Amino acid sequence: MVTIRFHAQVDHEKCTGCRTCFSVCPTMAITMLEDPIKAVVDETKCVACQNCTGMCNDHAIAKVPRSEPLVLGVDYKSVDQDRIMEICRKANINPAQWWCMCTGTRSREGAAAIIKGAKTPEEMARMTGTAAGCAAYCRVMSLRLLKAAGIEVEPEGYRWYDTTHTIWELKPEFVAKYPGYFLEEDKDTFRKY
């Protein structure tokens, strides 16, 4: 479980409507008003990651305390454990591996969020509270889990890119070229979960 004690708040006097905050929000908590163009934060979706506050050149966004903490999380024990293992194995991720290091959330919770209906990294973050820190590592892990579950997602704007390459995607000729790196042996070690 992740407890979110803050949320982003926009000062409309300072907001110039540049859309930068909208582009970097990992949960799609920020939308844009049209006339005049101003950013608006949906507190129910904000995980207080501070991407928007850090990127706003106009200093129009601040992190403010919530009136009530927002507790997010998915109980991985409440879903089919075999399905969690299936998704994690296809993603080449150990279920106990960190999915979001900033919040201390394990990959099994990400798989459980998918089983409970999450279809995008943003939905996974809103269900679990991940992306409340750097919003980078968990994004890649979310994409790997979604792909393993058979869910293809299309990037929207500048929110994220495709997954990074892992040892599992290395071409055999690359592995053969660097025998001293023990790449096949590493795969065997990781497969033991």
C-alpha positions, 0 to 999 in steps of 0.5 A: 500500500502507498499513502499519498499525503500531497497533491499538485495544485495549480495557481491559475494566476501564474499558469501560462497554459504551456502544457508541459505539466500535462505532458509529464504527468504519469497518471493523467491527473492534469487536464487543460482548460480551453478558454483560457488555457490553464492546467487543472489537477484531478486530486483523485488521480494525482500521486504527488510525483512532483514531475509537474512542479519540477517542470513548470517554468512558471512556478505555477504548480505547488505540492500541497497537503491533502485533506485526507491521505489517499491510500492506494494498492492492490492486494496481489493475494486477492487474484489468481496466483498462477496468472500472476506467475504467468504474466511475470514469467512472460515479462521475464520479471520475478514476481517479488522483483521491484516494480517501483523502487520509489514506493517499494512496490513489487511486480506481483502487485503490478500483475495483480493490477492488470488482472483487476482491469488496468490496461495502461501504465497510468491506470496501473499507477492510479490503482497502486500509487506507483509513479509517485517518485521518479515515474521512470523505472516503474513505467518500463516495468508496467509496459513489460507487464502489460505486454506479457499480459497481451495488452498492447498500448500506444504512447500518448504524447511525451508521457513514455516510450517503449520498454528498454532492452533487457538480456531477454531481447539480445540477439544470439550473435550479440551474446556469442560476440561477448562470451565473457559477459556470461549472458546465457548464464545470467538468463539461466540464473533468472529463470530459476524463479 
